[in-house]
Amino acid sequence: MTATDPDLAAAAARAHYGRFGGRFVPEALMAALDELEQAFADAAADPAFAARLRDLQRDYGGRPTPLYHARRLSEHAGGARIFLKREDLAHTGSHKLCNVLGQGLLSERMGKRRLIAETGAGQHGVATATIAALLGMECVVYMGEEDTRRQRLNVVRMRLMGAEVVPVTSGTRTLKDAINEAMRDWVTNVDETHYLIGSVVGPHPFPMIVREFVKVIGTEIRARMLEVEGRLPDAVVACVGGGSNAMGAFHPFIDDQGVRLVGVEAGGEGLDGVRHAATITGGSEGILHGARSFVLQDDYGQVRPTHSVSAGLDYPGVGPEHAWLADSGRATYVAATDAEALEGFRLLCDLRGSSRRWNRRTRCCPRCALPPSSAPRRSSCSTCRGAVTKTSTRSAACSTSRVR
Amino acid sequence: MTRVAAAIRAANDDGRAALVVYLPAGYPDMATSRACLEAAAEAGADVLEVGFPYSDPLMDGPTIQAASQAALDQGYSPADDFAMCAELTANVAVPVLLMTYYNLAWHYGNSDRLDAFATDAAGAGLAGAILPDLPAEEGAPWCAVAAAHDLATVFLAAPSSPDARLRPVAERSTGWVYATSTLGVTGERASLSQAAAPLVARLRRHTDRPVAVGIGVSTEHHAREVAGFADGVIVGSAVVRAAGEGGPAAVGALVAELAAGCRREG
């Protein structure tokens, strides 16, 4: 459990990370941000809060998650010994629950019984809907209309748990527009509503609070590595959209100068064009969703549409603390294209065999997980070259059963 | 006193609340948006606000979102908006401010270019700027640049703002203090929020600067109510809708009604 760390009081006082971060929101929200900051400080000083969160993380969330030495993958790669932190095995299927449990309990402390959230791939929305059901709260999830289509199963899961899912039709109809809409809801209903932001983004104190709740990931990695290997890892590598799982993994290692921190951004179709979501690698400094950070934007500060095969990484901003880690050189950020990411996924399936978490409804190729919107109308999957059955659906789908 | 504050006080001295009218640049197209703004001035607006459309307008409701998107879809950039403002300010006598989100001012051509943005704003004859996602505590860099270019600053106060925040908000507002009548985004409302009058009363204890009320002020009736306790009445979405439906003529007709509402009796 992280919320009792002694450095928390100091962390709570910090609205900025170097020149990044801050609070750039309408005045109507400033009081709510102050209230949230105070509630977090109070909770952090309350052993009962820490104990309840710890118990829920263990008994409900399934923590700690395993750290697995992928031997065949390590042999295949021929370099580092590769360990996988299995956040997919946490309840709801992602690391998102760590943050959501913490903020859910905070919301309860503040007496706010209505939770709102944005979601891209749907993982954060599912986690929020889950916690709202657990705590008996009302829940509204904003999701870009485009994402509700490509991640339909998660929409069903959220609705099953009693959440209202609102498809957002403004702007680019993806994650950034879902955040805009959630902000509009919050500014209207701030008295009784907590905006449960799903990443280390947004105005202070959100990037700090979310980081404090997700850094259990890195704390577990550190402890387990010392336990089984008797040493720290040479490098910690994590994907970065908004950056919550990466921040969670990185943060406990920041003072360990021997540990390289590497964030991998979504390179989409390549950084030469504009069809990517690599904010630090390919963006410039700006102010988006309440914080100063890196932003994918045009010369005049208009935020650009982004692209990634991963709905969860398809976002034109990034957490301000990542901007600071990049700027200070403590962490390195690179981009992987859609094709490279899918190749990695396929390799992992071949050599480890446990990542074929799959559902037939999304009709994606089971080997490369290409979503239906971009699935090719051919008899083989153009990305992974696996055999594909032509179907009568809108998108020529890769059928799970027919692929060799 | 800034030109903007002076215009509001002049209306007050004339027995009226000042009428502040908002319209976005480039909606329904650039030439018509200028004609609509000129029609608003002709029909009795004391101050004009020109919205510079932004890709992520999180403070705006459906009407202004749609108008902004329509302008962006035509490819207009802030440079085009400034060019229109330069023509507008040459044609109207009332002060004109721009209203947009902070990133357009901050990332103007490149990062950290507030001074270039302010230079072009002043060059276009603008009298000030409203940046609704810039709260007072982050506002120091903009205030310094604005003062250097003789641009009035306007910061927002909300019903949720505690008293301790109202003084710094008012101190940084050299044009007027923008009291948002309600919690929420821009848009027309059936009735005026009951939170507006108490907020203005609280602001009066901290400042003698002009206080104008906006967000959800849509009709002549609302204008009359607000004129009873505030120095200015700000109307956006209703006028934007008129611009879309009936162009300059519809804007002129609505603004004339609103201006009548701003007149104080007796």
Interface residues (C-beta under 8 A of the other chain):
Chain A: G22 R23 F24 V25 P26 E27 A28 L29 M30 A31 A32 S170 G171 K176 D177 I179 N180 M183 R184 V187 T188 N189 V190 D191 S284 E285 G286 I287 L288 H289 G290 V295 Q297 D299 Y300 G301 Q302 V303
Chain B: Y54 S55 D56 P57 L58 M59 G61 Q65 Q69 L72 S77 P78 A79 Y102 N103 L104 A105 W106 H107 Y108 G109 N110 S111 D112 P132 D133 L134 P135 A136 E137 E138 F155 L156 A157 A158 P159 S160 S161 P162 R165 V169 T180 L183 G184 V185
